[in-house]
Amino acid sequence: MPAFSYLEPHPSAADVLSPEERERLDLLIEAIKSDVESWVDSSIACCDLCYDDFVAKWPLAYHREAKLQIDSIECGAFYSGSRHVREEFSESEFLKLWAFVACPRCREPMGGNIFPFEFPFEEASFFEEAFHELGGLARNTPFLVLTSPVARDIFEEVKKTCSKLPAGTPYERLYRGRCIENPTFHDFNSPPASVVREGRYNHAGRPVLYLASDERTCWEECRRPKSRFFVMEFSVQSLLLLLNFSDFDELSNLLSALIYSSLMSNPTESDGWSRPEYVLTRFVADCARAAGVDGIVYPSCQDSSGDNVVLLDPSKWESALKPVRITEFFSRHARSNVAR
């Protein structure tokens, strides 16, 4: 599934290159495509010029998928490691023609590095534009979000996905972390409504319970605190109906794109009561509540291998979760029991 439409000649090639060189450029583009796909099993997502914008609009691609950084290829190294390109082109010809290869995302010359990446959904360029418009609407007039056709589609897709959910949960244990001295079980409850600020999946004054799939994810989500850090382990005692945004095989094209986008996976931008960057996630939480689910599983942007879980209904989590023990977490993975 290409991240964006594939490589094409930059428009300046028509003015600068001879007809023979333009033919060679077309051959080079086909050779690059073959080598990239055989090398990293991906297409090219962005270039040096638009890399920062790509990461800003698709933050999960950066935070969750280390491939975006690890698989970046400097063009000289790409030539040295290529097969099809080296069979057809000298390095000097490659570098000359490379200057006229357009980035598939921004259409500017590719620059010095190749950034291969493959989304688990199609039509990334369409969603990028649509989500940009929806994000502006959410920030400026949040109560009018449902006037957007994309938001209405999200609502319908969430309802459809929730209607097919199996009864059960992907977890037998869930975890919640706190920076606190001498913790007790009570310290790991959700805060009272009077002090609840707007969060990723909750409105101000509406408590939810944020948990993680493992202890390390708790620590990462709390930004690797330097002070003593404790984790409560909960045993899941009853079935929970969870909308799983980490299982892309079970999500529609639209919902997969939404989770990767800045509308759902951006880090917080403020510590105040109002957090406009969370308008769309709270909208999705409301869609999930309306569909009757107990909570949402979503990928952690802080721990590439972990998931977060938000339980939406206090009466449900109080009966579903049984406190097991409190553990002090150390970043070097040592642990000591301090059960109360």
ZADO-1210 file (C-alpha; in nm, 4 decimals, padded with zeros to 6 digits):
<atoms>
<atom x="00.0000" y="00.0000" z="00.0000" code="MET" pos="1"/>
<atom x="00.2027" y="00.3030" z="-00.1128" code="PRO" pos="2"/>
<atom x="00.2339" y="00.5820" z="00.1410" code="ALA" pos="3"/>
<atom x="00.1876" y="00.8333" z="-00.1399" code="PHE" pos="4"/>
<atom x="00.1837" y="00.8133" z="-00.5187" code="SER" pos="5"/>
<atom x="00.5223" y="00.7023" z="-00.6427" code="TYR" pos="6"/>
<atom x="00.8255" y="00.8816" z="-00.7839" code="LEU" pos="7"/>
<atom x="00.7942" y="01.1030" z="-01.0893" code="GLU" pos="8"/>
<atom x="01.0318" y="01.3369" z="-01.2756" code="PRO" pos="9"/>
<atom x="01.0486" y="01.6886" z="-01.1322" code="HIS" pos="10"/>
<atom x="00.8889" y="01.9423" z="-01.3731" code="PRO" pos="11"/>
<atom x="01.2228" y="02.1197" z="-01.4140" code="SER" pos="12"/>
<atom x="01.3563" y="01.8126" z="-01.5953" code="ALA" pos="13"/>
<atom x="01.1636" y="01.9101" z="-01.9084" code="ALA" pos="14"/>
<atom x="01.3485" y="02.2423" z="-01.9279" code="ASP" pos="15"/>
<atom x="01.6976" y="02.1276" z="-01.8296" code="VAL" pos="16"/>
<atom x="01.7485" y="01.7741" z="-01.9570" code="LEU" pos="17"/>
<atom x="01.7786" y="01.6610" z="-02.3155" code="SER" pos="18"/>
<atom x="01.5198" y="01.4155" z="-02.4562" code="PRO" pos="19"/>
<atom x="01.7730" y="01.1341" z="-02.4156" code="GLU" pos="20"/>
<atom x="01.8403" y="01.2334" z="-02.0534" code="GLU" pos="21"/>
<atom x="01.4675" y="01.2465" z="-01.9795" code="ARG" pos="22"/>
<atom x="01.4364" y="00.8912" z="-02.1095" code="GLU" pos="23"/>
<atom x="01.7233" y="00.7902" z="-01.8850" code="ARG" pos="24"/>
<atom x="01.5506" y="00.9643" z="-01.5925" code="LEU" pos="25"/>
<atom x="01.2379" y="00.7550" z="-01.6511" code="ASP" pos="26"/>
<atom x="01.4525" y="00.4405" z="-01.6500" code="LEU" pos="27"/>
<atom x="01.6241" y="00.5548" z="-01.3300" code="LEU" pos="28"/>
<atom x="01.2916" y="00.6061" z="-01.1531" code="ILE" pos="29"/>
<atom x="01.1823" y="00.2519" z="-01.2392" code="GLU" pos="30"/>
<atom x="01.5177" y="00.1148" z="-01.1199" code="ALA" pos="31"/>
<atom x="01.4928" y="00.3107" z="-00.7929" code="ILE" pos="32"/>
<atom x="01.1438" y="00.1746" z="-00.7352" code="LYS" pos="33"/>
<atom x="01.2621" y="-00.1829" z="-00.7840" code="SER" pos="34"/>
<atom x="01.5615" y="-00.1403" z="-00.5538" code="ASP" pos="35"/>
<atom x="01.3709" y="00.0353" z="-00.2751" code="VAL" pos="36"/>
<atom x="01.0991" y="-00.2294" z="-00.2701" code="GLU" pos="37"/>
<atom x="01.3504" y="-00.5157" z="-00.2693" code="SER" pos="38"/>
<atom x="01.5626" y="-00.3470" z="-00.0025" code="TRP" pos="39"/>
<atom x="01.3056" y="-00.2400" z="00.2570" code="VAL" pos="40"/>
<atom x="00.9716" y="-00.3708" z="00.1254" code="ASP" pos="41"/>
<atom x="00.8327" y="-00.0164" z="00.1251" code="SER" pos="42"/>
<atom x="00.7742" y="00.2785" z="-00.1005" code="SER" pos="43"/>
<atom x="00.9236" y="00.6245" z="-00.0466" code="ILE" pos="44"/>
<atom x="00.7177" y="00.8316" z="00.1953" code="ALA" pos="45"/>
<atom x="00.8906" y="01.1698" z="00.2085" code="CYS" pos="46"/>
<atom x="01.2145" y="01.3600" z="00.1495" code="CYS" pos="47"/>
<atom x="01.4469" y="01.5807" z="00.3546" code="ASP" pos="48"/>
<atom x="01.2400" y="01.8869" z="00.2717" code="LEU" pos="49"/>
<atom x="00.9051" y="01.7514" z="00.3913" code="CYS" pos="50"/>
<atom x="01.0231" y="01.5029" z="00.6572" code="TYR" pos="51"/>
<atom x="00.9369" y="01.7308" z="00.9522" code="ASP" pos="52"/>
<atom x="00.5931" y="01.8020" z="00.8109" code="ASP" pos="53"/>
<atom x="00.5378" y="01.4300" z="00.7508" code="PHE" pos="54"/>
<atom x="00.6225" y="01.3503" z="01.1134" code="VAL" pos="55"/>
<atom x="00.4019" y="01.6348" z="01.2382" code="ALA" pos="56"/>
<atom x="00.1017" y="01.5074" z="01.0434" code="LYS" pos="57"/>
<atom x="00.1654" y="01.1349" z="01.1002" code="TRP" pos="58"/>
<atom x="00.3266" y="01.1245" z="01.4494" code="PRO" pos="59"/>
<atom x="00.2554" y="00.7563" z="01.5078" code="LEU" pos="60"/>
<atom x="00.4713" y="00.6730" z="01.2061" code="ALA" pos="61"/>
<atom x="00.7629" y="00.8273" z="01.3943" code="TYR" pos="62"/>
<atom x="00.6902" y="00.7339" z="01.7550" code="HIS" pos="63"/>
<atom x="00.5515" y="00.3864" z="01.6961" code="ARG" pos="64"/>
<atom x="00.7385" y="00.2750" z="01.3864" code="GLU" pos="65"/>
<atom x="01.1150" y="00.2958" z="01.4334" code="ALA" pos="66"/>
<atom x="01.1500" y="00.1935" z="01.0674" code="LYS" pos="67"/>
<atom x="01.0972" y="00.5550" z="00.9624" code="LEU" pos="68"/>
<atom x="01.4278" y="00.6507" z="01.1250" code="GLN" pos="69"/>
<atom x="01.6187" y="00.3229" z="01.0967" code="ILE" pos="70"/>
<atom x="01.5470" y="00.2645" z="00.7274" code="ASP" pos="71"/>
<atom x="01.6370" y="00.6138" z="00.6052" code="SER" pos="72"/>
<atom x="01.8949" y="00.5856" z="00.3266" code="ILE" pos="73"/>
<atom x="02.1479" y="00.8479" z="00.2132" code="GLU" pos="74"/>
<atom x="02.1364" y="00.8654" z="-00.1668" code="CYS" pos="75"/>
<atom x="02.5060" y="00.7779" z="-00.2072" code="GLY" pos="76"/>
<atom x="02.4665" y="00.4758" z="00.0184" code="ALA" pos="77"/>
<atom x="02.1547" y="00.3810" z="-00.1739" code="PHE" pos="78"/>
<atom x="02.3514" y="00.3791" z="-00.4981" code="TYR" pos="79"/>
<atom x="02.6283" y="00.1668" z="-00.3446" code="SER" pos="80"/>
<atom x="02.3776" y="-00.0869" z="-00.2128" code="GLY" pos="81"/>
<atom x="02.1493" y="-00.0915" z="-00.5135" code="SER" pos="82"/>
<atom x="02.1368" y="-00.3586" z="-00.7795" code="ARG" pos="83"/>
<atom x="01.9148" y="-00.2353" z="-01.0620" code="HIS" pos="84"/>
<atom x="02.0423" y="00.1230" z="-01.0453" code="VAL" pos="85"/>
<atom x="02.4109" y="00.0239" z="-01.0481" code="ARG" pos="86"/>
<atom x="02.3541" y="-00.2160" z="-01.3378" code="GLU" pos="87"/>
<atom x="02.2169" y="00.0662" z="-01.5557" code="GLU" pos="88"/>
<atom x="02.3832" y="00.3859" z="-01.4319" code="PHE" pos="89"/>
<atom x="02.7248" y="00.5113" z="-01.3314" code="SER" pos="90"/>
<atom x="02.7363" y="00.6934" z="-00.9976" code="GLU" pos="91"/>
<atom x="02.7958" y="01.0284" z="-01.1681" code="SER" pos="92"/>
<atom x="02.4954" y="00.9811" z="-01.3980" code="GLU" pos="93"/>
<atom x="02.2841" y="00.8655" z="-01.1053" code="PHE" pos="94"/>
<atom x="02.3690" y="01.1747" z="-00.8995" code="LEU" pos="95"/>
<atom x="02.3029" y="01.4054" z="-01.1938" code="LYS" pos="96"/>
<atom x="01.9611" y="01.2548" z="-01.2654" code="LEU" pos="97"/>
<atom x="01.8748" y="01.2134" z="-00.8970" code="TRP" pos="98"/>
<atom x="01.8495" y="01.5929" z="-00.8729" code="ALA" pos="99"/>
<atom x="01.5443" y="01.5711" z="-01.1032" code="PHE" pos="100"/>
<atom x="01.3557" y="01.2983" z="-00.9140" code="VAL" pos="101"/>
<atom x="01.0521" y="01.4486" z="-00.7406" code="ALA" pos="102"/>
<atom x="00.9476" y="01.3539" z="-00.3895" code="CYS" pos="103"/>
<atom x="00.6195" y="01.1566" z="-00.4063" code="PRO" pos="104"/>
<atom x="00.4779" y="01.3671" z="-00.1237" code="ARG" pos="105"/>
<atom x="00.5820" y="01.7299" z="-00.1748" code="CYS" pos="106"/>
<atom x="00.6899" y="01.7074" z="-00.5440" code="ARG" pos="107"/>
<atom x="01.0140" y="01.8903" z="-00.4751" code="GLU" pos="108"/>
<atom x="01.3550" y="01.7360" z="-00.5634" code="PRO" pos="109"/>
<atom x="01.4256" y="01.4406" z="-00.3349" code="MET" pos="110"/>
<atom x="01.7394" y="01.5788" z="-00.1680" code="GLY" pos="111"/>
<atom x="02.0077" y="01.3739" z="00.0019" code="GLY" pos="112"/>
<atom x="01.8047" y="01.1050" z="00.1803" code="ASN" pos="113"/>
<atom x="01.5349" y="00.8496" z="00.1068" code="ILE" pos="114"/>
<atom x="01.2721" y="00.7802" z="00.3741" code="PHE" pos="115"/>
<atom x="01.0890" y="00.4552" z="00.2975" code="PRO" pos="116"/>
<atom x="00.7707" y="00.3842" z="00.4899" code="PHE" pos="117"/>
<atom x="00.4508" y="00.1875" z="00.4388" code="GLU" pos="118"/>
<atom x="00.1231" y="00.2754" z="00.6098" code="PHE" pos="119"/>
<atom x="-00.1248" y="-00.0026" z="00.6990" code="PRO" pos="120"/>
<atom x="-00.3873" y="00.1851" z="00.4967" code="PHE" pos="121"/>
<atom x="-00.4333" y="00.3367" z="00.1525" code="GLU" pos="122"/>
<atom x="-00.4900" y="00.6912" z="00.0244" code="GLU" pos="123"/>
<atom x="-00.2558" y="00.8628" z="00.2706" code="ALA" pos="124"/>
<atom x="-00.2430" y="01.1829" z="00.0657" code="SER" pos="125"/>
<atom x="-00.6251" y="01.2076" z="00.0644" code="PHE" pos="126"/>
<atom x="-00.6472" y="01.1577" z="00.4405" code="PHE" pos="127"/>
<atom x="-00.3681" y="01.4067" z="00.5048" code="GLU" pos="128"/>
<atom x="-00.5676" y="01.6823" z="00.3361" code="GLU" pos="129"/>
<atom x="-00.9015" y="01.5765" z="00.4861" code="ALA" pos="130"/>
<atom x="-00.7610" y="01.5541" z="00.8402" code="PHE" pos="131"/>
<atom x="-00.5979" y="01.8961" z="00.8049" code="HIS" pos="132"/>
<atom x="-00.9385" y="02.0497" z="00.7356" code="GLU" pos="133"/>
<atom x="-01.1044" y="01.8505" z="01.0141" code="LEU" pos="134"/>
<atom x="-00.8330" y="01.9537" z="01.2620" code="GLY" pos="135"/>
<atom x="-00.8918" y="02.3200" z="01.1854" code="GLY" pos="136"/>
<atom x="-01.2646" y="02.2789" z="01.2418" code="LEU" pos="137"/>
<atom x="-01.2052" y="02.0947" z="01.5711" code="ALA" pos="138"/>
<atom x="-00.9773" y="02.3675" z="01.7049" code="ARG" pos="139"/>
<atom x="-01.1773" y="02.6696" z="01.5940" code="ASN" pos="140"/>
<atom x="-01.5385" y="02.5521" z="01.6331" code="THR" pos="141"/>
<atom x="-01.5318" y="02.2176" z="01.8191" code="PRO" pos="142"/>
<atom x="-01.9100" y="02.1978" z="01.8645" code="PHE" pos="143"/>
<atom x="-01.9476" y="02.1950" z="01.4861" code="LEU" pos="144"/>
<atom x="-01.7274" y="01.8895" z="01.4297" code="VAL" pos="145"/>
<atom x="-02.0187" y="01.6782" z="01.3093" code="LEU" pos="146"/>
<atom x="-02.0821" y="01.9219" z="01.0258" code="THR" pos="147"/>
<atom x="-01.7730" y="01.7659" z="00.8655" code="SER" pos="148"/>
<atom x="-01.8418" y="01.4718" z="00.6308" code="PRO" pos="149"/>
<atom x="-01.5167" y="01.3117" z="00.7526" code="VAL" pos="150"/>
<atom x="-01.6290" y="01.3350" z="01.1170" code="ALA" pos="151"/>
<atom x="-01.9634" y="01.1791" z="01.0263" code="ARG" pos="152"/>
<atom x="-01.7782" y="00.8981" z="00.8497" code="ASP" pos="153"/>
<atom x="-01.5643" y="00.8463" z="01.1612" code="ILE" pos="154"/>
<atom x="-01.8791" y="00.8233" z="01.3730" code="PHE" pos="155"/>
<atom x="-02.0275" y="00.5614" z="01.1410" code="GLU" pos="156"/>
<atom x="-01.7035" y="00.3611" z="01.1214" code="GLU" pos="157"/>
<atom x="-01.6690" y="00.3541" z="01.5010" code="VAL" pos="158"/>
<atom x="-02.0295" y="00.2327" z="01.5355" code="LYS" pos="159"/>
<atom x="-01.9757" y="-00.0342" z="01.2696" code="LYS" pos="160"/>
<atom x="-01.6493" y="-00.1540" z="01.4259" code="THR" pos="161"/>
<atom x="-01.7988" y="-00.1635" z="01.7765" code="CYS" pos="162"/>
<atom x="-02.0979" y="-00.3646" z="01.6554" code="SER" pos="163"/>
<atom x="-01.8606" y="-00.6463" z="01.5518" code="LYS" pos="164"/>
<atom x="-01.6458" y="-00.6568" z="01.8654" code="LEU" pos="165"/>
<atom x="-01.6137" y="-00.9933" z="02.0393" code="PRO" pos="166"/>
<atom x="-01.6942" y="-01.0124" z="02.4088" code="ALA" pos="167"/>
<atom x="-01.3632" y="-01.0232" z="02.5902" code="GLY" pos="168"/>
<atom x="-01.0376" y="-00.8395" z="02.6398" code="THR" pos="169"/>
<atom x="-00.6858" y="-00.8813" z="02.4996" code="PRO" pos="170"/>
<atom x="-00.5438" y="-00.8466" z="02.8517" code="TYR" pos="171"/>
<atom x="-00.5490" y="-01.0498" z="03.1731" code="GLU" pos="172"/>
<atom x="-00.3477" y="-00.7794" z="03.3517" code="ARG" pos="173"/>
<atom x="-00.3501" y="-00.4013" z="03.3245" code="LEU" pos="174"/>
<atom x="-00.1247" y="-00.1447" z="03.4929" code="TYR" pos="175"/>
<atom x="-00.1406" y="00.2095" z="03.6284" code="ARG" pos="176"/>
<atom x="00.1580" y="00.4184" z="03.7415" code="GLY" pos="177"/>
<atom x="00.2092" y="00.7016" z="03.9913" code="ARG" pos="178"/>
<atom x="00.4976" y="00.9079" z="04.1256" code="CYS" pos="179"/>
<atom x="00.4109" y="00.8925" z="04.4941" code="ILE" pos="180"/>
<atom x="00.5731" y="00.7962" z="04.8241" code="GLU" pos="181"/>
<atom x="00.4246" y="00.5100" z="05.0287" code="ASN" pos="182"/>
<atom x="00.1426" y="00.4342" z="04.7828" code="PRO" pos="183"/>
<atom x="-00.1756" y="00.2486" z="04.8726" code="THR" pos="184"/>
<atom x="-00.4312" y="00.0849" z="04.6448" code="PHE" pos="185"/>
<atom x="-00.6561" y="00.3889" z="04.6826" code="HIS" pos="186"/>
<atom x="-00.3899" y="00.6160" z="04.5291" code="ASP" pos="187"/>
<atom x="-00.4347" y="00.4454" z="04.1922" code="PHE" pos="188"/>
<atom x="-00.8048" y="00.5234" z="04.1560" code="ASN" pos="189"/>
<atom x="-00.9146" y="00.7792" z="03.9000" code="SER" pos="190"/>
<atom x="-00.9164" y="01.1369" z="04.0354" code="PRO" pos="191"/>
<atom x="-01.2428" y="01.2919" z="04.1577" code="PRO" pos="192"/>
<atom x="-01.4527" y="01.4752" z="03.9003" code="ALA" pos="193"/>
<atom x="-01.3776" y="01.8129" z="04.0572" code="SER" pos="194"/>
<atom x="-01.0107" y="01.7985" z="03.9548" code="VAL" pos="195"/>
<atom x="-01.0369" y="01.6126" z="03.6236" code="VAL" pos="196"/>
<atom x="-00.8989" y="01.8203" z="03.3359" code="ARG" pos="197"/>
<atom x="-00.9539" y="01.7609" z="02.9670" code="GLU" pos="198"/>
<atom x="-00.7604" y="01.4537" z="02.8607" code="GLY" pos="199"/>
<atom x="-00.6987" y="01.2549" z="02.5476" code="ARG" pos="200"/>
<atom x="-01.0208" y="01.0564" z="02.5869" code="TYR" pos="201"/>
<atom x="-01.2109" y="01.2426" z="02.8566" code="ASN" pos="202"/>
<atom x="-01.3909" y="01.5734" z="02.9008" code="HIS" pos="203"/>
<atom x="-01.3181" y="01.8043" z="03.1940" code="ALA" pos="204"/>
<atom x="-01.5051" y="01.6853" z="03.5025" code="GLY" pos="205"/>
<atom x="-01.5615" y="01.3361" z="03.3535" code="ARG" pos="206"/>
<atom x="-01.3322" y="01.0763" z="03.5145" code="PRO" pos="207"/>
<atom x="-01.2026" y="00.7852" z="03.3125" code="VAL" pos="208"/>
<atom x="-00.9324" y="00.5346" z="03.4054" code="LEU" pos="209"/>
<atom x="-00.6116" y="00.5373" z="03.2016" code="TYR" pos="210"/>
<atom x="-00.4071" y="00.2163" z="03.2151" code="LEU" pos="211"/>
<atom x="-00.1289" y="00.0494" z="03.0201" code="ALA" pos="212"/>
<atom x="-00.0549" y="-00.2951" z="02.8847" code="SER" pos="213"/>
<atom x="00.2663" y="-00.3297" z="03.0890" code="ASP" pos="214"/>
<atom x="00.4741" y="-00.1606" z="03.3569" code="GLU" pos="215"/>
<atom x="00.7312" y="-00.0056" z="03.1287" code="ARG" pos="216"/>
<atom x="00.4632" y="00.1659" z="02.9203" code="THR" pos="217"/>
<atom x="00.3320" y="00.3256" z="03.2416" code="CYS" pos="218"/>
<atom x="00.6786" y="00.4649" z="03.3087" code="TRP" pos="219"/>
<atom x="00.7253" y="00.5853" z="02.9513" code="GLU" pos="220"/>
<atom x="00.3803" y="00.7499" z="02.9466" code="GLU" pos="221"/>
<atom x="00.4744" y="00.9415" z="03.2612" code="CYS" pos="222"/>
<atom x="00.7795" y="01.0735" z="03.0711" code="ARG" pos="223"/>
<atom x="01.0381" y="00.8592" z="03.2514" code="ARG" pos="224"/>
<atom x="01.0127" y="01.0270" z="03.5917" code="PRO" pos="225"/>
<atom x="01.3307" y="01.0618" z="03.7961" code="LYS" pos="226"/>
<atom x="01.1504" y="01.0270" z="04.1296" code="SER" pos="227"/>
<atom x="01.0342" y="00.6949" z="04.2742" code="ARG" pos="228"/>
<atom x="00.7750" y="00.5382" z="04.0477" code="PHE" pos="229"/>
<atom x="00.5189" y="00.2777" z="04.1494" code="PHE" pos="230"/>
<atom x="00.2889" y="00.0651" z="03.9359" code="VAL" pos="231"/>
<atom x="-00.0380" y="-00.0965" z="04.0372" code="MET" pos="232"/>
<atom x="-00.1108" y="-00.4299" z="03.8738" code="GLU" pos="233"/>
<atom x="-00.4779" y="-00.5060" z="03.8150" code="PHE" pos="234"/>
<atom x="-00.6291" y="-00.8423" z="03.7336" code="SER" pos="235"/>
<atom x="-00.9122" y="-00.8228" z="03.4789" code="VAL" pos="236"/>
<atom x="-01.1976" y="-01.0096" z="03.6463" code="GLN" pos="237"/>
<atom x="-01.4777" y="-00.9786" z="03.3921" code="SER" pos="238"/>
<atom x="-01.5238" y="-00.9343" z="03.0200" code="LEU" pos="239"/>
<atom x="-01.4622" y="-00.5877" z="02.8831" code="LEU" pos="240"/>
<atom x="-01.5779" y="-00.4699" z="02.5437" code="LEU" pos="241"/>
<atom x="-01.2797" y="-00.2747" z="02.4108" code="LEU" pos="242"/>
<atom x="-01.2451" y="-00.0869" z="02.0830" code="LEU" pos="243"/>
<atom x="-00.8924" y="-00.1842" z="01.9794" code="ASN" pos="244"/>
<atom x="-00.7150" y="00.0910" z="01.7853" code="PHE" pos="245"/>
<atom x="-00.3901" y="-00.1070" z="01.7978" code="SER" pos="246"/>
<atom x="-00.5177" y="-00.3904" z="01.5792" code="ASP" pos="247"/>
<atom x="-00.4966" y="-00.2391" z="01.2326" code="PHE" pos="248"/>
<atom x="-00.6076" y="-00.5632" z="01.0681" code="ASP" pos="249"/>
<atom x="-00.9507" y="-00.5119" z="01.2235" code="GLU" pos="250"/>
<atom x="-00.9828" y="-00.1406" z="01.1454" code="LEU" pos="251"/>
<atom x="-01.1157" y="00.0288" z="00.8346" code="SER" pos="252"/>
<atom x="-00.8952" y="00.2389" z="00.6102" code="ASN" pos="253"/>
<atom x="-01.0363" y="00.5555" z="00.7671" code="LEU" pos="254"/>
<atom x="-00.9840" y="00.4521" z="01.1309" code="LEU" pos="255"/>
<atom x="-00.6322" y="00.3231" z="01.0640" code="SER" pos="256"/>
<atom x="-00.5383" y="00.6545" z="00.9038" code="ALA" pos="257"/>
<atom x="-00.7006" y="00.8457" z="01.1892" code="LEU" pos="258"/>
<atom x="-00.4917" y="00.6657" z="01.4535" code="ILE" pos="259"/>
<atom x="-00.1677" y="00.7391" z="01.2664" code="TYR" pos="260"/>
<atom x="-00.2586" y="01.1046" z="01.2240" code="SER" pos="261"/>
<atom x="-00.1900" y="01.4037" z="01.4467" code="SER" pos="262"/>
<atom x="-00.5626" y="01.4184" z="01.5252" code="LEU" pos="263"/>
<atom x="-00.5307" y="01.1093" z="01.7452" code="MET" pos="264"/>
<atom x="-00.1636" y="01.0484" z="01.8249" code="SER" pos="265"/>
<atom x="-00.0139" y="01.3890" z="01.8951" code="ASN" pos="266"/>
<atom x="00.1557" y="01.4528" z="02.2288" code="PRO" pos="267"/>
<atom x="-00.0140" y="01.7076" z="02.4515" code="THR" pos="268"/>
<atom x="00.0670" y="02.0718" z="02.3821" code="GLU" pos="269"/>
<atom x="-00.0474" y="02.2306" z="02.7082" code="SER" pos="270"/>
<atom x="-00.0925" y="02.1688" z="03.0800" code="ASP" pos="271"/>
<atom x="-00.4036" y="02.3819" z="03.1178" code="GLY" pos="272"/>
<atom x="-00.7647" y="02.2827" z="03.1497" code="TRP" pos="273"/>
<atom x="-00.8358" y="02.3369" z="02.7819" code="SER" pos="274"/>
<atom x="-00.6552" y="02.1028" z="02.5409" code="ARG" pos="275"/>
<atom x="-00.7845" y="02.1670" z="02.1896" code="PRO" pos="276"/>
<atom x="-00.5422" y="01.9087" z="02.0473" code="GLU" pos="277"/>
<atom x="-00.7629" y="01.6442" z="02.2127" code="TYR" pos="278"/>
<atom x="-01.0956" y="01.7503" z="02.0575" code="VAL" pos="279"/>
<atom x="-01.0981" y="01.4661" z="01.8054" code="LEU" pos="280"/>
<atom x="-00.9904" y="01.1977" z="02.0505" code="THR" pos="281"/>
<atom x="-01.2663" y="01.3056" z="02.2884" code="ARG" pos="282"/>
<atom x="-01.5067" y="01.3011" z="01.9951" code="PHE" pos="283"/>
<atom x="-01.4025" y="00.9424" z="01.9200" code="VAL" pos="284"/>
<atom x="-01.4474" y="00.8515" z="02.2888" code="ALA" pos="285"/>
<atom x="-01.8017" y="00.9885" z="02.2713" code="ASP" pos="286"/>
<atom x="-01.8629" y="00.7811" z="01.9570" code="CYS" pos="287"/>
<atom x="-01.7388" y="00.4721" z="02.1428" code="ALA" pos="288"/>
<atom x="-01.9611" y="00.5480" z="02.4445" code="ARG" pos="289"/>
<atom x="-02.2603" y="00.5880" z="02.2154" code="ALA" pos="290"/>
<atom x="-02.1769" y="00.2483" z="02.0651" code="ALA" pos="291"/>
<atom x="-02.1829" y="00.0899" z="02.4113" code="GLY" pos="292"/>
<atom x="-01.8192" y="-00.0145" z="02.4556" code="VAL" pos="293"/>
<atom x="-01.6399" y="-00.0163" z="02.7894" code="ASP" pos="294"/>
<atom x="-01.3142" y="00.1340" z="02.6727" code="GLY" pos="295"/>
<atom x="-01.0535" y="00.1947" z="02.4051" code="ILE" pos="296"/>
<atom x="-00.7125" y="00.0395" z="02.3411" code="VAL" pos="297"/>
<atom x="-00.4742" y="00.2756" z="02.1618" code="TYR" pos="298"/>
<atom x="-00.1032" y="00.2693" z="02.0721" code="PRO" pos="299"/>
<atom x="00.1382" y="00.4389" z="02.3061" code="SER" pos="300"/>
<atom x="00.3351" y="00.7198" z="02.1439" code="CYS" pos="301"/>
<atom x="00.5943" y="00.6995" z="02.4224" code="GLN" pos="302"/>
<atom x="00.6646" y="00.3242" z="02.4154" code="ASP" pos="303"/>
<atom x="00.6818" y="00.1738" z="02.0676" code="SER" pos="304"/>
<atom x="00.5855" y="-00.1740" z="02.1902" code="SER" pos="305"/>
<atom x="00.3150" y="-00.0833" z="02.4416" code="GLY" pos="306"/>
<atom x="-00.0527" y="00.0023" z="02.4377" code="ASP" pos="307"/>
<atom x="-00.2704" y="00.2227" z="02.6532" code="ASN" pos="308"/>
<atom x="-00.6212" y="00.1406" z="02.7672" code="VAL" pos="309"/>
<atom x="-00.8828" y="00.3924" z="02.8737" code="VAL" pos="310"/>
<atom x="-01.1915" y="00.2640" z="03.0556" code="LEU" pos="311"/>
<atom x="-01.4825" y="00.5007" z="03.0089" code="LEU" pos="312"/>
<atom x="-01.7381" y="00.3938" z="03.2713" code="ASP" pos="313"/>
<atom x="-01.6482" y="00.4111" z="03.6440" code="PRO" pos="314"/>
<atom x="-01.9132" y="00.1564" z="03.7413" code="SER" pos="315"/>
<atom x="-01.7685" y="-00.0890" z="03.4911" code="LYS" pos="316"/>
<atom x="-01.4017" y="-00.0697" z="03.5890" code="TRP" pos="317"/>
<atom x="-01.4784" y="-00.0850" z="03.9618" code="GLU" pos="318"/>
<atom x="-01.6301" y="-00.4295" z="03.9108" code="SER" pos="319"/>
<atom x="-01.3967" y="-00.5505" z="03.6334" code="ALA" pos="320"/>
<atom x="-01.0574" y="-00.4729" z="03.7896" code="LEU" pos="321"/>
<atom x="-00.9125" y="-00.6332" z="04.0998" code="LYS" pos="322"/>
<atom x="-00.6009" y="-00.4726" z="04.2557" code="PRO" pos="323"/>
<atom x="-00.3225" y="-00.7300" z="04.2800" code="VAL" pos="324"/>
<atom x="-00.0060" y="-00.5582" z="04.3988" code="ARG" pos="325"/>
<atom x="00.1971" y="-00.2392" z="04.3923" code="ILE" pos="326"/>
<atom x="00.5467" y="-00.2621" z="04.2472" code="THR" pos="327"/>
<atom x="00.8267" y="-00.0096" z="04.2362" code="GLU" pos="328"/>
<atom x="00.9537" y="00.0251" z="03.8817" code="PHE" pos="329"/>
<atom x="01.3171" y="00.0850" z="03.7975" code="PHE" pos="330"/>
<atom x="01.4220" y="00.1849" z="03.4481" code="SER" pos="331"/>
<atom x="01.6853" y="-00.0878" z="03.4432" code="ARG" pos="332"/>
<atom x="01.3959" y="-00.3368" z="03.4748" code="HIS" pos="333"/>
<atom x="01.4563" y="-00.4313" z="03.8400" code="ALA" pos="334"/>
<atom x="01.1444" y="-00.4472" z="04.0519" code="ARG" pos="335"/>
<atom x="01.0662" y="-00.4812" z="04.4219" code="SER" pos="336"/>
<atom x="00.7291" y="-00.5671" z="04.5700" code="ASN" pos="337"/>
<atom x="00.5781" y="-00.3176" z="04.8105" code="VAL" pos="338"/>
<atom x="00.2232" y="-00.4526" z="04.8273" code="ALA" pos="339"/>
<atom x="-00.0038" y="-00.2870" z="05.0779" code="ARG" pos="340"/>
</atoms>
